[in-house]
């Protein structure tokens, strides 16, 4: 296998993870924005946990499969702590990461808040080369390797402004550029943990006593990848049922729906499709989240009789 063949293989495997070749594109930020920025940590709930599973283009072999476990809480009214574990698999590629988050929430005026977040990260990336068949057994790219594993440390920052039902956030999940598996320029940014930026905003409109309309806008930019833009809208009924639509530039569409049982047990499902699935080469992307949450003191907790009414 030549270098050009390997390059094509890598591009195919990681093309669906364009935000960063190691970080999958989850949609669970639509119900948990803390998965995007550490500044959201502990903002809404006294405690919450969320388990997410994502499977992309299920009819194709070797496409990305990812799982994420997120937990956070508010030990103090102005503080939030949390973290998440993430596992991602795409063909010969594996990624495991651990993130620890801290946030401080400051009221700067009536109904105006600033939140500051930091996170520390541990990433382990690996390539399993044992099953690769090559035309040249002395290919210098993989010669002598059956598995390549490297570990990185990184850090991130987040800033959040909140006013009533408006949130505006800017974050840098990866501040530093970590080194690559390969030293030559051909693969310099293919597997490295490169710096990236996120801009996210959402707004919730109350247009009836029980009905809300929520809008989300997200920009993701990796230092060496194209800009990715998400636009979504969600209709919510009594904060217990929701249905939404998502568009991701350049050509991904999604629909998601969920329920919050007595506002504590959360279930959310997302289905995405793009040009690949519409051409019959894939069956779309499936993502499901299951969570549990406890509100802060003073926030509303629905009872069973309220939920079924």
C-alpha positions in Angstrom: 0.0 0.0 0.0 1.5 3.3 -1.0 1.4 6.5 0.9 -1.3 7.8 -1.4 -3.4 4.7 -0.7 -3.0 5.2 3.0 -3.9 8.9 2.7 -7.1 8.0 0.8 -8.0 5.5 3.6 -7.4 8.0 6.3 -9.5 10.7 4.5 -12.4 8.2 4.1 -12.3 7.1 7.7 -12.0 10.6 9.2 -14.0 12.6 6.6 -17.2 12.3 8.7 -15.4 13.7 11.7 -14.3 17.0 10.1 -14.5 19.1 13.3 -11.3 17.4 14.4 -10.2 14.1 13.1 -10.3 12.7 16.6 -13.4 14.3 18.0 -16.8 12.9 16.7 -19.7 15.2 15.9 -22.3 14.6 18.7 -25.7 16.2 18.6 -26.3 15.8 22.3 -25.4 19.5 22.9 -28.9 20.3 21.9 -30.1 19.0 25.3 -26.8 19.4 27.1 -24.7 22.4 25.9 -22.1 21.7 28.6 -20.8 19.0 26.2 -19.6 21.9 24.0 -18.1 24.3 26.6 -16.9 23.9 30.2 -18.6 27.3 31.0 -22.0 25.6 31.0 -20.9 23.1 33.7 -23.3 23.1 36.6 -25.3 26.0 35.2 -28.7 24.3 35.0 -28.8 21.3 37.3 -27.7 20.3 40.8 -26.7 17.0 39.2 -27.0 15.5 35.8 -25.6 12.5 33.9 -26.0 11.7 30.2 -25.0 8.6 28.3 -24.8 8.9 24.5 -24.2 6.4 21.7 -23.7 7.4 18.1 -23.3 5.2 15.0 -22.6 6.8 11.6 -23.7 5.4 8.3 -24.6 2.0 9.7 -24.6 0.1 6.3 -20.9 0.9 5.7 -18.1 -1.1 7.4 -15.5 0.8 9.4 -17.5 4.0 9.8 -17.4 5.9 13.1 -19.0 4.6 16.3 -18.7 6.7 19.4 -19.9 6.6 23.0 -19.9 9.4 25.6 -20.6 9.5 29.4 -21.1 13.0 30.8 -21.6 14.0 34.5 -21.7 17.4 36.2 -23.1 19.1 39.2 -23.2 22.2 41.3 -21.6 21.9 44.7 -22.1 25.6 45.2 -24.6 28.0 43.7 -21.8 29.8 41.8 -19.7 26.7 40.8 -20.0 23.7 38.6 -17.7 20.7 38.3 -18.0 17.7 36.0 -16.3 15.6 33.4 -16.8 13.1 30.6 -15.4 9.9 29.1 -15.4 9.5 25.4 -14.6 6.5 23.2 -14.5 6.7 19.4 -13.8 4.0 16.8 -13.5 4.5 13.0 -11.9 1.7 11.0 -8.4 1.2 12.2 -8.5 4.3 14.4 -9.3 4.4 18.1 -9.6 7.3 20.5 -10.2 7.5 24.2 -10.4 10.8 26.1 -11.0 12.0 29.7 -12.1 15.5 30.4 -12.5 17.3 33.8 -14.4 20.6 33.9 -14.8 23.5 36.3 -17.0 26.6 35.9 -17.6 29.7 37.9 -20.9 31.6 37.4 -21.0 35.3 38.1 -24.0 37.6 38.1 -22.9 41.0 36.7 -26.3 42.7 36.7 -30.0 41.9 37.0 -30.6 38.8 34.8 -27.1 39.2 33.3 -24.6 36.4 34.0 -21.0 35.6 32.9 -19.7 32.1 33.3 -16.0 31.1 33.0 -15.0 27.5 32.4 -11.7 25.5 32.2 -11.1 21.9 31.4 -8.1 19.5 31.5 -8.0 16.7 29.0 -6.2 13.4 28.5 -6.4 11.9 25.0 -5.1 8.5 23.8 -5.1 7.9 20.0 -4.2 4.6 18.4 -4.0 3.0 15.0 -4.5 -0.8 14.6 -2.4 -1.7 11.6 -2.5 -5.5 12.1 -5.2 -6.1 9.5 -3.9 -3.9 6.8 -3.0 -5.7 3.6 -0.2 -4.0 1.7 1.3 -4.5 -1.8 4.7 -3.6 -0.4 5.5 -5.2 3.0 8.4 -2.7 3.3 6.1 0.3 3.0 7.9 2.9 5.2 4.6 4.3 6.5 3.6 1.1 8.4 6.8 -1.1 8.3 7.5 -2.5 11.7 4.2 -1.4 13.3 1.2 -3.5 14.3 -0.3 -0.8 16.5 0.6 2.8 17.1 -0.5 4.4 20.3 0.2 7.9 21.7 -1.1 9.9 24.6 -1.7 13.6 24.8 -2.5 16.2 27.5 -4.4 19.3 26.6 -6.6 22.0 28.1 -9.6 24.2 27.2 -11.3 27.4 28.1 -14.9 28.6 27.8 -16.7 31.9 28.2 -20.5 32.2 28.5 -22.8 35.2 28.6 -26.5 34.6 29.6 -29.4 37.0 29.6 -32.9 35.6 30.3 -33.3 32.8 27.7 -30.3 33.9 25.6 -26.9 32.1 25.8 -23.8 33.1 23.9 -20.6 31.1 24.3 -17.1 31.1 22.9 -14.8 28.2 23.8 -11.4 26.7 22.8 -11.7 23.0 23.7 -8.1 22.3 22.7 -5.7 25.2 23.3 -2.5 23.4 22.3 -1.4 21.7 19.1 -0.1 18.2 20.1 2.4 16.3 18.0 1.4 13.9 15.3 2.0 10.2 14.9 4.0 10.9 11.8 6.8 13.3 11.4 6.6 13.9 7.7 4.4 16.7 6.3 2.1 14.2 4.5 0.5 13.2 7.8 1.4 16.1 10.0 -2.2 17.1 10.8 -4.0 13.8 10.0 -3.9 12.4 13.5 -2.6 15.2 15.6 -4.7 16.9 18.3 -5.0 20.4 16.7 -6.3 23.6 18.2 -10.0 24.3 17.6 -12.6 26.9 18.4 -16.4 26.8 19.0 -18.9 29.6 18.9 -22.4 28.6 20.1 -25.6 30.5 20.9 -29.1 29.5 21.7 -32.4 31.3 22.4 -35.7 30.0 23.8 -38.9 31.8 22.9 -41.9 31.4 25.2 -44.9 31.8 22.9 -47.5 30.0 25.1 -47.8 29.0 28.7 -46.8 25.4 27.9 -45.0 25.8 24.5 -41.5 27.0 23.7 -39.4 27.4 20.6 -35.6 27.0 20.9 -33.1 28.0 18.3 -29.4 26.8 18.2 -26.5 28.0 16.1 -23.1 26.4 16.3 -19.8 27.2 14.5 -17.0 24.6 14.8 -13.5 25.3 13.4 -10.5 23.1 13.5 -7.2 24.8 12.7 -6.7 22.6 9.6 -10.2 21.6 8.7 -13.1 23.5 7.1 -15.7 25.4 9.1 -18.7 23.4 10.2 -22.0 25.2 10.9 -25.1 23.7 12.7 -28.5 25.4 12.6 -31.4 23.9 14.5 -34.9 24.6 15.8 -36.8 22.7 18.5 -40.4 22.9 19.7 -40.9 22.0 23.4 -44.0 21.2 25.3 -43.9 21.8 29.0 -40.2 21.1 28.9 -41.2 17.4 28.8 -41.5 16.7 25.1 -39.6 18.1 22.2 -39.2 17.7 18.4 -36.5 19.4 16.4 -34.8 19.7 13.1 -31.0 20.2 12.3 -29.0 21.3 9.3 -25.3 20.9 9.2 -23.3 22.6 6.5 -22.5 21.5 3.9 -25.2 18.7 3.4 -26.4 17.0 6.5 -30.0 17.0 7.8 -31.3 15.7 11.0 -34.4 15.2 13.1 -34.4 14.7 16.8 -37.1 14.0 19.4 -37.1 13.4 23.1 -39.0 13.2 26.4 -38.2 14.1 30.0 -40.1 11.9 32.4 -41.0 14.0 35.5 -38.2 16.3 34.3 -35.7 13.8 35.6 -35.2 10.9 33.2 -34.3 12.1 29.8 -34.4 10.2 26.5 -33.4 11.8 23.2 -33.0 10.3 19.7 -31.4 11.9 16.6 -31.4 10.6 13.0 -29.2 12.3 10.4 -28.9 11.7 6.7 -26.8 13.3 3.9 -25.8 12.7 0.3 -24.1 9.4 1.2 -27.2 7.9 2.7 -29.6 9.4 0.0 -27.4 7.7 -2.7 -28.0 4.4 -1.1 -24.4 3.9 0.3 -25.4 4.3 3.9 -28.5 4.2 6.1 -27.9 7.4 8.0 -26.6 8.2 11.4 -28.3 7.2 14.7 -27.6 8.9 18.0 -29.4 8.1 21.3 -29.0 9.7 24.7 -30.3 8.6 28.1 -29.9 10.8 31.1 -30.8 11.7 34.7 -31.0 15.2 36.2 -31.8 17.0 39.4 -32.8 20.7 39.4 -31.2 23.3 41.5 -33.1 24.5 44.5 -35.9 26.9 43.5 -36.3 25.4 40.0 -39.4 23.5 39.1 -39.6 19.7 39.5 -42.7 18.2 37.9 -44.5 15.4 39.7 -46.0 12.3 38.2 -49.5 13.8 38.4 -48.3 17.0 36.5 -46.5 14.9 33.8 -49.6 12.8 32.9 -52.1 15.6 33.2 
